[in-house]
Amino acid sequence: MSIEPTGPAVQEEELYCYGHPKTPTRLRCSRCDRPICGRCAIPASVGQHCPECVAAARKSTPKVRTVLAATAPATRAILILTAIVFVGQLFSPQVLDRLAMYPPFIANGEWWRLLTPMLVHAGALHFMMNAYVFLMIGPAVEQRYGPARFTFIYVVAGFTGAVASFALSGERVVGVGASGAILGVLGAFMADLYQRRGTGNVEMQIKGMWRWLAYIFGIGLAFQILGQLGVGILSIDNYAHAGGLIGGAAVGWALGTERKAITARGVAISVGVILVFAGIAAARIAVLKG
């Protein structure tokens, strides 16, 4: 009869970390089963992983885009571009000087000032207010029109807003800000709502938009009156707001949302809007030169 030994008959194989060959360990990677020491082990939901398995997992994981980048890329791009230009203003005042709407310079041939005012702002508060409002309404409108049409509407509205300010403001007024373009986005949204009126809660949305417009222009008119009385608290360009609103609404109505094909009639109306405002700008230039 044989007697079983009381001690272990076979010693466990001693393991060494694959990353630190002189360090003994009893840990193994839960994915590849390689021995790893405490310095290499990365805690996981089950067990621990080695650095190589973690790196491989990170490479294979699809990158998650932000909600704004995924659903409103044009809104995001416009915000980023405007923010970059604003930061440029902080380092170089010449950015504002070269891009602002200023009638005498436009009359002397600096036509780009009818497009670039939407990129510059009169301070941090002005920029943050416009960015906040644009972030509130931009994504919803972009999802209706699609990035390409949305960007076109924004640029045209910025142009028509600048032209309205150029034509109706004083000769020495400096115009800056994206509010005209933002009002154009709002105008395009209202055009879409009117084309869908009678369905769902659209009528309620239309009433809400009218109240918002009354609020915006009411505040602007109040500050304009205060300015005429010599109380210059804040300058609001109602002409730019109105011009942007008209331009954005007209182009949005003409082109239609992304679900509709762009028609020759829609293109003709959009071009016509641009030409009408270009003609207004030309007439103003003739008056200033005369």
Sequence and secondary structure as in RCSB ss.txt:
>XXXX:A:sequence
MSIEPTGPAVQEEELYCYGHPKTPTRLRCSRCDRPICGRCAIPASVGQHCPECVAAARKSTPKVRTVLAATAPAT
RAILILTAIVFVGQLFSPQVLDRLAMYPPFIANGEWWRLLTPMLVHAGALHFMMNAYVFLMIGPAVEQRYGPARF
TFIYVVAGFTGAVASFALSGERVVGVGASGAILGVLGAFMADLYQRRGTGNVEMQIKGMWRWLAYIFGIGLAFQI
LGQLGVGILSIDNYAHAGGLIGGAAVGWALGTERKAITARGVAISVGVILVFAGIAAARIAVLKG
>XXXX:A:secstr
     SS SS    EE SSSTTSEE EE TTT  EE TTT EE SSSEE HHHHHHHHHHS     HHHHH HHH
HHHHHHHHHHHHHHHH THHHHHHSB HHHHHTT GGGGTGGGG  SSHHHHHHHHHHHHHHHHHHHHHH HHHH
HHHHHHHHHHHHHHHHHHS TT  B  SHHHHHHHHHHHHHHHHHTTTSTTHHHHHHHHHHHHHHHHHHHHHHHH
HHHTT  S    HHHHHHHHHHHHHHHHHH  TTS   HHHHHHHHHHHHHHHHHHHHHHHHHH 
